[in-house]
Amino acid sequence: MLDIREPEELAVCIIDGSVTISMQQVPNELEGLPRETPLIIVCHHGMRSAMVTEFLRRNGFDNAWNLAGGIDAWSRHIEPDMPRY
């Protein structure tokens, strides 16, 4: 998981094991991102992560996938005890 939310959002909740890189920093961090394993992009509701997913795919990351509904959907369907904002 690649969580692209801002530090104040990350302070509320995070999916264990996620790598965190703010949306603005993703272009600077392409070399460090995996290309051979699935890369799930996460934001709050899925809109920013959809944009980053498309950016990554245009840059050769065929393994990039958007988490539809973002961490908000994750907290409702997968981890209901997770704080929401």
Biotite code that builds the C-alpha atoms (Angstrom):
import biotite.structure as struc

atoms = struc.array([
    struc.Atom([0.000, 0.000, 0.000], chain_id="A", res_id=1, res_name="MET", atom_name="CA", element="C"),
    struc.Atom([1.169, 3.500, -0.870], chain_id="A", res_id=2, res_name="LEU", atom_name="CA", element="C"),
    struc.Atom([-0.640, 6.079, 1.269], chain_id="A", res_id=3, res_name="ASP", atom_name="CA", element="C"),
    struc.Atom([-0.422, 9.505, -0.363], chain_id="A", res_id=4, res_name="ILE", atom_name="CA", element="C"),
    struc.Atom([-2.302, 11.471, 2.299], chain_id="A", res_id=5, res_name="ARG", atom_name="CA", element="C"),
    struc.Atom([-0.848, 14.442, 4.173], chain_id="A", res_id=6, res_name="GLU", atom_name="CA", element="C"),
    struc.Atom([0.792, 14.114, 7.624], chain_id="A", res_id=7, res_name="PRO", atom_name="CA", element="C"),
    struc.Atom([-2.244, 15.522, 9.475], chain_id="A", res_id=8, res_name="GLU", atom_name="CA", element="C"),
    struc.Atom([-4.426, 12.853, 7.830], chain_id="A", res_id=9, res_name="GLU", atom_name="CA", element="C"),
    struc.Atom([-1.935, 10.094, 8.618], chain_id="A", res_id=10, res_name="LEU", atom_name="CA", element="C"),
    struc.Atom([-2.036, 11.152, 12.277], chain_id="A", res_id=11, res_name="ALA", atom_name="CA", element="C"),
    struc.Atom([-5.726, 10.119, 12.419], chain_id="A", res_id=12, res_name="VAL", atom_name="CA", element="C"),
    struc.Atom([-5.359, 6.621, 10.965], chain_id="A", res_id=13, res_name="CYS", atom_name="CA", element="C"),
    struc.Atom([-3.209, 4.476, 8.711], chain_id="A", res_id=14, res_name="ILE", atom_name="CA", element="C"),
    struc.Atom([-3.323, 0.959, 7.305], chain_id="A", res_id=15, res_name="ILE", atom_name="CA", element="C"),
    struc.Atom([-0.588, -1.101, 8.974], chain_id="A", res_id=16, res_name="ASP", atom_name="CA", element="C"),
    struc.Atom([2.362, -1.730, 6.687], chain_id="A", res_id=17, res_name="GLY", atom_name="CA", element="C"),
    struc.Atom([1.632, 1.193, 4.368], chain_id="A", res_id=18, res_name="SER", atom_name="CA", element="C"),
    struc.Atom([4.405, 3.247, 2.829], chain_id="A", res_id=19, res_name="VAL", atom_name="CA", element="C"),
    struc.Atom([3.640, 6.956, 3.136], chain_id="A", res_id=20, res_name="THR", atom_name="CA", element="C"),
    struc.Atom([4.613, 9.492, 0.487], chain_id="A", res_id=21, res_name="ILE", atom_name="CA", element="C"),
    struc.Atom([2.550, 12.656, 0.111], chain_id="A", res_id=22, res_name="SER", atom_name="CA", element="C"),
    struc.Atom([0.906, 13.133, -3.263], chain_id="A", res_id=23, res_name="MET", atom_name="CA", element="C"),
    struc.Atom([3.220, 16.016, -4.192], chain_id="A", res_id=24, res_name="GLN", atom_name="CA", element="C"),
    struc.Atom([6.328, 13.933, -3.495], chain_id="A", res_id=25, res_name="GLN", atom_name="CA", element="C"),
    struc.Atom([5.363, 10.871, -5.577], chain_id="A", res_id=26, res_name="VAL", atom_name="CA", element="C"),
    struc.Atom([7.085, 12.152, -8.775], chain_id="A", res_id=27, res_name="PRO", atom_name="CA", element="C"),
    struc.Atom([10.329, 12.510, -6.811], chain_id="A", res_id=28, res_name="ASN", atom_name="CA", element="C"),
    struc.Atom([10.105, 8.985, -5.381], chain_id="A", res_id=29, res_name="GLU", atom_name="CA", element="C"),
    struc.Atom([9.471, 6.883, -8.516], chain_id="A", res_id=30, res_name="LEU", atom_name="CA", element="C"),
    struc.Atom([12.843, 5.113, -8.316], chain_id="A", res_id=31, res_name="GLU", atom_name="CA", element="C"),
    struc.Atom([12.016, 3.696, -4.873], chain_id="A", res_id=32, res_name="GLY", atom_name="CA", element="C"),
    struc.Atom([8.585, 2.315, -5.756], chain_id="A", res_id=33, res_name="LEU", atom_name="CA", element="C"),
    struc.Atom([8.195, -1.376, -6.608], chain_id="A", res_id=34, res_name="PRO", atom_name="CA", element="C"),
    struc.Atom([7.276, -2.341, -10.159], chain_id="A", res_id=35, res_name="ARG", atom_name="CA", element="C"),
    struc.Atom([7.070, -6.113, -9.795], chain_id="A", res_id=36, res_name="GLU", atom_name="CA", element="C"),
    struc.Atom([4.463, -6.386, -7.010], chain_id="A", res_id=37, res_name="THR", atom_name="CA", element="C"),
    struc.Atom([0.972, -4.851, -6.795], chain_id="A", res_id=38, res_name="PRO", atom_name="CA", element="C"),
    struc.Atom([1.030, -1.243, -5.646], chain_id="A", res_id=39, res_name="LEU", atom_name="CA", element="C"),
    struc.Atom([-2.262, -0.134, -4.087], chain_id="A", res_id=40, res_name="ILE", atom_name="CA", element="C"),
    struc.Atom([-2.598, 3.658, -3.856], chain_id="A", res_id=41, res_name="ILE", atom_name="CA", element="C"),
    struc.Atom([-4.624, 5.078, -0.935], chain_id="A", res_id=42, res_name="VAL", atom_name="CA", element="C"),
    struc.Atom([-5.994, 8.502, -0.043], chain_id="A", res_id=43, res_name="CYS", atom_name="CA", element="C"),
    struc.Atom([-9.052, 9.616, 1.952], chain_id="A", res_id=44, res_name="HIS", atom_name="CA", element="C"),
    struc.Atom([-11.880, 8.911, -0.521], chain_id="A", res_id=45, res_name="HIS", atom_name="CA", element="C"),
    struc.Atom([-10.067, 7.613, -3.607], chain_id="A", res_id=46, res_name="GLY", atom_name="CA", element="C"),
    struc.Atom([-9.968, 10.706, -5.791], chain_id="A", res_id=47, res_name="MET", atom_name="CA", element="C"),
    struc.Atom([-6.359, 11.787, -5.211], chain_id="A", res_id=48, res_name="ARG", atom_name="CA", element="C"),
    struc.Atom([-5.209, 8.178, -5.320], chain_id="A", res_id=49, res_name="SER", atom_name="CA", element="C"),
    struc.Atom([-6.983, 7.729, -8.673], chain_id="A", res_id=50, res_name="ALA", atom_name="CA", element="C"),
    struc.Atom([-4.959, 10.646, -10.074], chain_id="A", res_id=51, res_name="MET", atom_name="CA", element="C"),
    struc.Atom([-1.707, 9.238, -8.677], chain_id="A", res_id=52, res_name="VAL", atom_name="CA", element="C"),
    struc.Atom([-2.561, 5.777, -10.010], chain_id="A", res_id=53, res_name="THR", atom_name="CA", element="C"),
    struc.Atom([-3.019, 7.218, -13.503], chain_id="A", res_id=54, res_name="GLU", atom_name="CA", element="C"),
    struc.Atom([0.245, 9.160, -13.186], chain_id="A", res_id=55, res_name="PHE", atom_name="CA", element="C"),
    struc.Atom([2.092, 6.007, -12.138], chain_id="A", res_id=56, res_name="LEU", atom_name="CA", element="C"),
    struc.Atom([0.592, 3.974, -14.983], chain_id="A", res_id=57, res_name="ARG", atom_name="CA", element="C"),
    struc.Atom([1.662, 6.647, -17.483], chain_id="A", res_id=58, res_name="ARG", atom_name="CA", element="C"),
    struc.Atom([5.146, 6.258, -16.043], chain_id="A", res_id=59, res_name="ASN", atom_name="CA", element="C"),
    struc.Atom([5.356, 2.503, -16.508], chain_id="A", res_id=60, res_name="GLY", atom_name="CA", element="C"),
    struc.Atom([3.806, 1.227, -13.291], chain_id="A", res_id=61, res_name="PHE", atom_name="CA", element="C"),
    struc.Atom([1.401, -1.361, -14.695], chain_id="A", res_id=62, res_name="ASP", atom_name="CA", element="C"),
    struc.Atom([1.167, -2.722, -11.145], chain_id="A", res_id=63, res_name="ASN", atom_name="CA", element="C"),
    struc.Atom([-0.519, 0.448, -9.736], chain_id="A", res_id=64, res_name="ALA", atom_name="CA", element="C"),
    struc.Atom([-4.132, 0.152, -8.529], chain_id="A", res_id=65, res_name="TRP", atom_name="CA", element="C"),
    struc.Atom([-6.418, 2.672, -6.866], chain_id="A", res_id=66, res_name="ASN", atom_name="CA", element="C"),
    struc.Atom([-8.174, 1.717, -3.624], chain_id="A", res_id=67, res_name="LEU", atom_name="CA", element="C"),
    struc.Atom([-11.705, 2.822, -4.569], chain_id="A", res_id=68, res_name="ALA", atom_name="CA", element="C"),
    struc.Atom([-13.328, 4.717, -1.723], chain_id="A", res_id=69, res_name="GLY", atom_name="CA", element="C"),
    struc.Atom([-9.975, 5.271, -0.026], chain_id="A", res_id=70, res_name="GLY", atom_name="CA", element="C"),
    struc.Atom([-9.207, 4.744, 3.620], chain_id="A", res_id=71, res_name="ILE", atom_name="CA", element="C"),
    struc.Atom([-12.752, 5.856, 4.433], chain_id="A", res_id=72, res_name="ASP", atom_name="CA", element="C"),
    struc.Atom([-14.158, 2.775, 2.655], chain_id="A", res_id=73, res_name="ALA", atom_name="CA", element="C"),
    struc.Atom([-11.406, 0.619, 4.202], chain_id="A", res_id=74, res_name="TRP", atom_name="CA", element="C"),
    struc.Atom([-12.438, 1.758, 7.679], chain_id="A", res_id=75, res_name="SER", atom_name="CA", element="C"),
    struc.Atom([-16.113, 1.031, 6.978], chain_id="A", res_id=76, res_name="ARG", atom_name="CA", element="C"),
    struc.Atom([-15.697, -2.387, 5.311], chain_id="A", res_id=77, res_name="HIS", atom_name="CA", element="C"),
    struc.Atom([-12.378, -3.906, 6.398], chain_id="A", res_id=78, res_name="ILE", atom_name="CA", element="C"),
    struc.Atom([-11.304, -2.341, 9.684], chain_id="A", res_id=79, res_name="GLU", atom_name="CA", element="C"),
    struc.Atom([-14.402, -0.875, 11.394], chain_id="A", res_id=80, res_name="PRO", atom_name="CA", element="C"),
    struc.Atom([-12.518, 0.052, 14.582], chain_id="A", res_id=81, res_name="ASP", atom_name="CA", element="C"),
    struc.Atom([-10.245, 2.395, 12.636], chain_id="A", res_id=82, res_name="MET", atom_name="CA", element="C"),
    struc.Atom([-10.842, 6.094, 13.402], chain_id="A", res_id=83, res_name="PRO", atom_name="CA", element="C"),
    struc.Atom([-12.576, 8.000, 10.603], chain_id="A", res_id=84, res_name="ARG", atom_name="CA", element="C"),
    struc.Atom([-12.470, 11.638, 9.615], chain_id="A", res_id=85, res_name="TYR", atom_name="CA", element="C"),
])
